[in-house]
Amino acid sequence: MKIVTLVATLLLLSPVPALADELERATEEVASIPLESVEAFEDDIVECLKDDEQPEECFEKFMLNRFPPGNHQLNDVVKQLGAFFHNWLAGEKVFNVHMVKEHRLGDYYRQRVYFIEDTSASVIMFDTSFVNSLGKWYLLKFNLSSKKESIRDVVGVDL
């Protein structure tokens, strides 16, 4: 997969503008699948994290290609979340997923923050933001962190 990404990048940098434009359009089309809804995304990823035998795969399953057009680079970061989450679990299982914060800006922007609790009672924060662009919801940004400073900055409490 990385070879394909590298080749696509090299083609975009090549002196053949028509081919580069066509490749960029195709990449953006693939990388811009709108969410059914924020609520459906939340239900699906929470259920997957809680019930799946390999919860580290849930991030790619529900986040890959869900960004606004032109933001396909975030897919590379999504692909790293599974390994990061697997290492954080360190053999534990997901015990529960708690929504701890929700923020809305009308019908344009939403932020949802979850604590994912494992069977050792440790928590990791999963912070997500969504944008409604041209009537379609997309994942705008995300953060997965167990750092106390990050959690304090987002939810305003020390754990």
C-alpha atoms as a printed R data frame, in Angstrom:
    type eleno elety resid chain resno       x      y       z
1   ATOM     1    CA   MET     A     1   0.000  0.000   0.000
2   ATOM     2    CA   LYS     A     2   2.835  2.430   0.783
3   ATOM     3    CA   ILE     A     3   4.341  1.750  -2.638
4   ATOM     4    CA   VAL     A     4   1.081  2.780  -4.291
5   ATOM     5    CA   THR     A     5   0.999  5.951  -2.199
6   ATOM     6    CA   LEU     A     6   4.602  6.709  -3.088
7   ATOM     7    CA   VAL     A     7   3.925  6.143  -6.774
8   ATOM     8    CA   ALA     A     8   0.845  8.390  -6.619
9   ATOM     9    CA   THR     A     9   2.918 11.102  -4.971
10  ATOM    10    CA   LEU     A    10   5.630 10.816  -7.568
11  ATOM    11    CA   LEU     A    11   3.075 10.996 -10.370
12  ATOM    12    CA   LEU     A    12   1.582 14.119  -8.848
13  ATOM    13    CA   LEU     A    13   5.035 15.686  -8.922
14  ATOM    14    CA   SER     A    14   5.700 14.601 -12.497
15  ATOM    15    CA   PRO     A    15   5.685 17.122 -15.372
16  ATOM    16    CA   VAL     A    16   2.548 15.569 -16.930
17  ATOM    17    CA   PRO     A    17  -0.154 17.965 -15.644
18  ATOM    18    CA   ALA     A    18  -3.153 16.170 -17.182
19  ATOM    19    CA   LEU     A    19  -2.194 12.859 -15.560
20  ATOM    20    CA   ALA     A    20  -1.471 14.539 -12.227
21  ATOM    21    CA   ASP     A    21  -4.835 16.338 -12.264
22  ATOM    22    CA   GLU     A    22  -6.686 13.132 -13.143
23  ATOM    23    CA   LEU     A    23  -4.907 11.159 -10.406
24  ATOM    24    CA   GLU     A    24  -5.586 13.861  -7.806
25  ATOM    25    CA   ARG     A    25  -9.306 13.954  -8.728
26  ATOM    26    CA   ALA     A    26  -9.547 10.162  -8.486
27  ATOM    27    CA   THR     A    27  -7.798 10.164  -5.101
28  ATOM    28    CA   GLU     A    28 -10.092 12.877  -3.772
29  ATOM    29    CA   GLU     A    29 -13.190 11.030  -5.002
30  ATOM    30    CA   VAL     A    30 -12.127  7.887  -3.151
31  ATOM    31    CA   ALA     A    31 -11.080  9.860  -0.084
32  ATOM    32    CA   SER     A    32 -14.315 11.793   0.329
33  ATOM    33    CA   ILE     A    33 -17.094  9.425   1.299
34  ATOM    34    CA   PRO     A    34 -19.577 11.322   3.482
35  ATOM    35    CA   LEU     A    35 -20.803  9.851   6.736
36  ATOM    36    CA   GLU     A    36 -24.379  8.608   6.855
37  ATOM    37    CA   SER     A    37 -24.692 10.840   9.940
38  ATOM    38    CA   VAL     A    38 -22.621 11.757  12.978
39  ATOM    39    CA   GLU     A    39 -24.905  9.579  15.099
40  ATOM    40    CA   ALA     A    40 -24.502  6.566  12.796
41  ATOM    41    CA   PHE     A    41 -20.701  6.997  12.867
42  ATOM    42    CA   GLU     A    42 -20.784  7.176  16.656
43  ATOM    43    CA   ASP     A    43 -23.025  4.114  17.002
44  ATOM    44    CA   ASP     A    44 -20.898  2.067  14.591
45  ATOM    45    CA   ILE     A    45 -17.471  2.892  15.987
46  ATOM    46    CA   VAL     A    46 -18.562  2.590  19.632
47  ATOM    47    CA   GLU     A    47 -20.180 -0.794  18.981
48  ATOM    48    CA   CYS     A    48 -17.093 -1.966  17.104
49  ATOM    49    CA   LEU     A    49 -14.692 -0.812  19.831
50  ATOM    50    CA   LYS     A    50 -16.749 -2.528  22.530
51  ATOM    51    CA   ASP     A    51 -17.615 -5.762  20.740
52  ATOM    52    CA   ASP     A    52 -14.972 -6.492  18.109
53  ATOM    53    CA   GLU     A    53 -12.293 -9.079  18.862
54  ATOM    54    CA   GLN     A    54  -9.742 -6.718  17.293
55  ATOM    55    CA   PRO     A    55 -10.936 -3.220  18.231
56  ATOM    56    CA   GLU     A    56  -7.791 -1.643  16.779
57  ATOM    57    CA   GLU     A    57  -9.264 -2.322  13.326
58  ATOM    58    CA   CYS     A    58 -12.342 -0.157  14.037
59  ATOM    59    CA   PHE     A    59 -10.565  3.108  13.253
60  ATOM    60    CA   GLU     A    60  -9.719  2.156   9.667
61  ATOM    61    CA   LYS     A    61 -13.071  0.442   9.201
62  ATOM    62    CA   PHE     A    62 -15.096  3.557  10.045
63  ATOM    63    CA   MET     A    63 -12.730  6.514   9.519
64  ATOM    64    CA   LEU     A    64 -10.806  5.769   6.335
65  ATOM    65    CA   ASN     A    65 -11.889  7.995   3.416
66  ATOM    66    CA   ARG     A    66 -14.421  9.928   5.538
67  ATOM    67    CA   PHE     A    67 -12.722 13.330   5.277
68  ATOM    68    CA   PRO     A    68 -13.820 16.383   3.281
69  ATOM    69    CA   PRO     A    69 -12.567 16.539  -0.315
70  ATOM    70    CA   GLY     A    70  -8.895 17.452  -0.482
71  ATOM    71    CA   ASN     A    71  -8.013 15.959   2.924
72  ATOM    72    CA   HIS     A    72  -7.101 12.436   1.849
73  ATOM    73    CA   GLN     A    73  -3.683 12.794   3.539
74  ATOM    74    CA   LEU     A    74  -5.422 12.121   6.868
75  ATOM    75    CA   ASN     A    75  -5.965  8.530   5.748
76  ATOM    76    CA   ASP     A    76  -2.262  7.881   6.373
77  ATOM    77    CA   VAL     A    77  -2.711  8.952   9.997
78  ATOM    78    CA   VAL     A    78  -5.842  6.799  10.388
79  ATOM    79    CA   LYS     A    79  -3.794  3.791   9.311
80  ATOM    80    CA   GLN     A    80  -1.455  4.412  12.263
81  ATOM    81    CA   LEU     A    81  -4.231  4.553  14.875
82  ATOM    82    CA   GLY     A    82  -4.744  0.784  15.014
83  ATOM    83    CA   ALA     A    83  -1.159  0.020  15.996
84  ATOM    84    CA   PHE     A    84  -1.121  2.880  18.504
85  ATOM    85    CA   PHE     A    85  -4.387  1.671  20.075
86  ATOM    86    CA   HIS     A    86  -3.221 -1.972  20.082
87  ATOM    87    CA   ASN     A    87  -0.044 -0.947  21.932
88  ATOM    88    CA   TRP     A    88  -2.055  1.107  24.421
89  ATOM    89    CA   LEU     A    89  -4.367 -1.839  25.141
90  ATOM    90    CA   ALA     A    90  -1.306 -3.999  25.904
91  ATOM    91    CA   GLY     A    91  -3.336 -7.202  25.951
92  ATOM    92    CA   GLU     A    92  -6.362 -5.706  27.739
93  ATOM    93    CA   LYS     A    93  -9.837 -5.548  26.216
94  ATOM    94    CA   VAL     A    94 -12.112 -2.562  25.782
95  ATOM    95    CA   PHE     A    95 -14.489 -2.471  28.739
96  ATOM    96    CA   ASN     A    96 -16.607  0.541  27.793
97  ATOM    97    CA   VAL     A    97 -16.740  3.683  25.666
98  ATOM    98    CA   HIS     A    98 -18.026  6.798  27.428
99  ATOM    99    CA   MET     A    99 -19.086  9.941  25.589
100 ATOM   100    CA   VAL     A   100 -17.849 12.691  27.913
101 ATOM   101    CA   LYS     A   101 -18.254 15.849  25.856
102 ATOM   102    CA   GLU     A   102 -20.309 17.098  22.963
103 ATOM   103    CA   HIS     A   103 -20.096 20.527  21.369
104 ATOM   104    CA   ARG     A   104 -22.189 21.859  18.484
105 ATOM   105    CA   LEU     A   105 -22.010 24.927  16.304
106 ATOM   106    CA   GLY     A   106 -25.485 24.873  14.809
107 ATOM   107    CA   ASP     A   107 -25.823 22.333  12.045
108 ATOM   108    CA   TYR     A   108 -22.311 22.992  10.707
109 ATOM   109    CA   TYR     A   109 -19.834 21.553  13.250
110 ATOM   110    CA   ARG     A   110 -19.839 18.920  15.981
111 ATOM   111    CA   GLN     A   111 -17.225 17.688  18.390
112 ATOM   112    CA   ARG     A   112 -17.548 14.442  20.318
113 ATOM   113    CA   VAL     A   113 -15.084 13.292  22.950
114 ATOM   114    CA   TYR     A   114 -15.037  9.747  24.288
115 ATOM   115    CA   PHE     A   115 -13.084  7.971  26.982
116 ATOM   116    CA   ILE     A   116 -12.292  4.419  25.966
117 ATOM   117    CA   GLU     A   117 -11.894  2.386  29.152
118 ATOM   118    CA   ASP     A   118 -10.021 -0.898  29.132
119 ATOM   119    CA   THR     A   119 -10.327 -3.873  31.489
120 ATOM   120    CA   SER     A   120  -7.538 -2.501  33.698
121 ATOM   121    CA   ALA     A   121  -9.601  0.720  34.210
122 ATOM   122    CA   SER     A   122  -7.170  2.811  32.142
123 ATOM   123    CA   VAL     A   123  -8.677  5.372  29.781
124 ATOM   124    CA   ILE     A   124  -7.640  6.874  26.498
125 ATOM   125    CA   MET     A   125  -9.352  9.903  24.980
126 ATOM   126    CA   PHE     A   126 -10.776  9.761  21.478
127 ATOM   127    CA   ASP     A   127 -11.598 13.310  20.343
128 ATOM   128    CA   THR     A   128 -13.449 13.693  17.040
129 ATOM   129    CA   SER     A   129 -14.752 16.675  15.107
130 ATOM   130    CA   PHE     A   130 -17.177 16.681  12.196
131 ATOM   131    CA   VAL     A   131 -18.127 19.281   9.598
132 ATOM   132    CA   ASN     A   132 -21.255 19.556   7.464
133 ATOM   133    CA   SER     A   133 -19.972 20.569   4.038
134 ATOM   134    CA   LEU     A   134 -22.487 21.101   1.245
135 ATOM   135    CA   GLY     A   135 -25.093 19.167   3.212
136 ATOM   136    CA   LYS     A   136 -22.871 16.146   3.891
137 ATOM   137    CA   TRP     A   137 -21.155 15.206   7.152
138 ATOM   138    CA   TYR     A   138 -17.434 14.429   7.138
139 ATOM   139    CA   LEU     A   139 -14.868 13.614   9.780
140 ATOM   140    CA   LEU     A   140 -12.834 16.804  10.143
141 ATOM   141    CA   LYS     A   141 -10.173 15.904  12.706
142 ATOM   142    CA   PHE     A   142  -9.411 13.419  15.459
143 ATOM   143    CA   ASN     A   143  -7.056 12.804  18.348
144 ATOM   144    CA   LEU     A   144  -6.365  9.618  20.279
145 ATOM   145    CA   SER     A   145  -4.372 10.315  23.423
146 ATOM   146    CA   SER     A   146  -3.736  8.968  26.885
147 ATOM   147    CA   LYS     A   147  -1.607 11.971  27.899
148 ATOM   148    CA   LYS     A   148  -3.020 13.724  30.949
149 ATOM   149    CA   GLU     A   149  -2.203 17.140  29.440
150 ATOM   150    CA   SER     A   150  -4.165 16.389  26.268
151 ATOM   151    CA   ILE     A   151  -7.139 15.132  28.239
152 ATOM   152    CA   ARG     A   152  -7.075 18.197  30.503
153 ATOM   153    CA   ASP     A   153  -6.868 20.544  27.488
154 ATOM   154    CA   VAL     A   154  -9.897 18.935  25.814
155 ATOM   155    CA   VAL     A   155 -12.245 18.087  28.699
156 ATOM   156    CA   GLY     A   156 -10.937 20.406  31.424
157 ATOM   157    CA   VAL     A   157 -10.310 17.813  34.146
158 ATOM   158    CA   ASP     A   158  -7.254 16.082  35.533
159 ATOM   159    CA   LEU     A   159  -7.499 12.313  35.571
